[in-house]
Amino acid sequence: MAVGEGIRRIDGRFEGTVSLVTGASRGIGLAIAQRLVDEGGSVVITGRRQESLDAAAAQLGESAMTVAGRADDAEHRADVFAQIAERHGRLDHLVNNTGINPVFGPLVDVDADAARKILEVNVIATLEWTRAAVAAGLSRSVVTIASVAGLGASPGIGLYGMSKAALINLTMQLAYELAPAIRVNAVAPAVIRTQFARALYEGREQEASDAYPLRRLGETADVAGPVAFLLSDDAAWITGQTLPIDGGAGIRPFL
């Protein structure tokens, strides 16, 4: 059986709900949107390019609406929530998936403007999406896509890891402030087989896979399932948590 086949979906778990998934034209975001649609929900997906969003919407079907724009653009965010209000009149769930990592190398060598851009998109925009969603009537839950890079040292992608560590703390802060009305959690994937992470495994996939006790890289479906769980009422007594999705990397022995 191929990875991702036979995954148990719960028919109707998101029936009647509306979820906003940012950065969902491909990869992890699209897989999450697909899982929510498969379980009966409607989704609103965002991304920078309308062409990519159109392709994603063709895959998702009539339950999907698209709004193109930059995640760190306040006007884009306002447009998204205006269109959600007009079409759906409600918003149940938010998935903060947008993230960038345009630099590689030691922190001491990272250009300051690039560092600001990473923090602006990965951290500040996530906070702004969440605040705007709450103001627009978000009623149930938030899940943010962090990373195992935020749980420890991450050579070569230290700035990215720093931004993801900030998201993990942001998750706890928002969970405390928004309780009991809204639950806020995060997931922290390791290397997932996506275009975004390709530089971390391309040309050395077997070596990269062998670093995990489960002996494979993650697939987008491996993230979509846990995210759907955390959004759903099955996780009704869980908030402020970050769930590692790491193929067992966190249990590797030190010796």
N, C-alpha and C positions, 0 to 999 in steps of 0.2 A: 504493500500500500504506500503510495506516495505521501510525502509530508503534506499535511493540510487536508487530505482525504479522510472522510469519516468523522470530521469534527462535529460534535453534537451541537446543534443549534436549537434554541427553544422557540418554537413557533409562537408568534404573537406576544413575546415578552415586551416588545416596544410598541405594541399596537396603540395607535392614537397619540403617540409622542412625536415631538419635533426635536431634532438634535442638530446643533451647529458643529461642524468639524472644520477647523482651519487647516490650510495647507493640505488639501485632500484630493488634489488632481492626480496623484499617483502614490505608490509606496504604502507606507504604514497608514497614512490618513485615508487613502482610498479603501484599503482593506477594512478599516474600522467602519467607514461609511457603508460599505457593502454588508458587513455583519449586521449593522443596525437595520438596514433595509430588509435583509433576509429574515430578520426577526420581527418584521411588521411595522417598523418605524418609517417616518419621513426624515430626510436629511437636507441640510443646507450646507454646501461645501464651498470653500473659498480657495483661491490660488492666484498666482500672478498673471497667468496667461489664459485667456478665454478659450483658445483652441484646445489646450490640455483639459480644461474643465468640461468642455463639450464632449470630449472623448470619454471622460469619466462618467458624465451624466448618461451617455449612451449605454454604458455598462450597467449603471445603477437603475435606470428606468424612470418611470413617471414619479416615483417617490422622491426624486432628487431635484433640488433647485441650486443653481450656481450663481455666484457673484464674484467677479474678478477684481483684483486689486492687491496692493501691498499690505502686508500684515501690520506694518508700523505706520500706516497712513490713517489718521483719525477720520478723515472724510470717508474712506473706504469702510471703516468699522460702522460709522453712522448709517451708511447706505445699506449695509448688510442687515442691521437691525430694523431699519425702516421697511425693507422688503420682507423680512420675516413677519413683522407685524401685519403688513398688508395681505400677505398670502395665507399665513397660518393663524395669526392672532394669539400665538402662544410660543413659549420656548421652554423645553423641559431639561435638556442636557447640553453641555458645552464640552467639546474636546479641543484642548489647546495643543495642536500638533505642529504648528509652524516653527521651524528652526533653521538656522544657517550655520555654516562653518567654513568660511572662505580662506582660512589661513592654516598653515601647518608648520610647526617648529616650536622651539623653546619660548616660553612666556617672555623672557627678557628680550627676544627679538621681534615680538609682535608689534606691528605698527599701531600707534595709539588710535588712529581713526578706525582701523579695522576692529580693534577691541571695542570701541564705542558702538560700532554697528552691530556686532554680535550681541552685546548686552541689550541694545535697543530692541532688536528683533526677538531675541530668545527670552528675555526677561521682562523688560518694560512693556513690550507689546502684549505679552501674556497677561500681565496684570491689567492692562487697559482693556483687553478683550473680556476679561472676567468682570471687571467693574461695569463695563458697558452692558454685558449680559444681565447682570443683577439689576441694573437700572431699567432694562427692557423687560423685566419680569421673569427671569430665569427661576424655575420653581423647584428643581430636584437635585441635580448633581453636576459636578465638574470632574473631568479627568485630564491631567496634563501629562504630556509625554516628556519625561526627563531622560536620563541615561545613566548607565553604570559608570560613565565617565565622571558623573557628579558624586560618586561614592568613594572615590580614591584618586590617587595620582594617575594622570592620563598622558604619558609622554607623547609629545607631538601635537596633541589636541587639548592642551591645558586650558586655553581660553574658553573653548567649547565646554570642557568639563566644569570650569568655574561657573559658567552660565547655568549649567544644569544643576549644580549644587545649589545655586540660588533658587532655582525652581522647586527643588525639594523643600527648602525652608519656606518658600512662598506658599507651598501647598499646606504646610502645617499652620502658618499664620492665617491663611484664608479659611481653613477648616474651622479654626477656633472662632474667628470673627463671624462667619456666616452660619454657624450652627445655632439652632437646630434645623433651620429651614432648608439649608442647602449643604449637601455633603461634598467634600473636596478631597480627591485622592490623586495619586500619580503612579505611573509605571516607569521603570528604569530598564529599558532594553539594553542588551549587549549588542554585538554586531548582527544586524539583520540584513538579509540579502536584498538590498535595494540599490538603486542608482546613487542615492545619497551616500551610502557607506561603501561603495565599490572600491575606493582607494585603500580600504583597510583589509581587503581580502583578494583583490584581483591578482591573478598570477601566482597566488599562494593559498588557494582555498583549502586544500587538504591540511596544510600546516595550521591555518587559522582554525579550522574545524577541530583539529586534534587538541586544541587548547581548552576545549569544553568537555566536561565529563560525558555529556550526551553525544559528543563526537559529530556535531554538525553545526552549521550556522543557523541562526534563527530565520524564520520565514515571516512574512507580514501577518499571516494568519495566527502565528504564535503570539502576536501582540494584540490583534483584534479581539480575540476571545477574552483575555483578562480585562481589557478595557470595557467590553460589553458587560462583563460581570460587575465591575466596579460602578458602572453607570446605573445598573439595574437595581430593582428592589431586593434582589438576592444578596446585595451588599448593604442592606439598610442600616446595619449597625457598625459600619466601617467608615471612618473619616480621618483625614489627616495622615494617611499612610502612603508610603511609596513601596510598590511591589517590584522587586527585581525580576526581570525576565531574561535570564542569563545562561540557560543551558547547564546550570550547575557550577558556573565559574566561581561563585562566591564560596563554594565548599572545598575548593582545591587546597590541599595541605601545603603548609609553609615549608616543610622539610622533605 
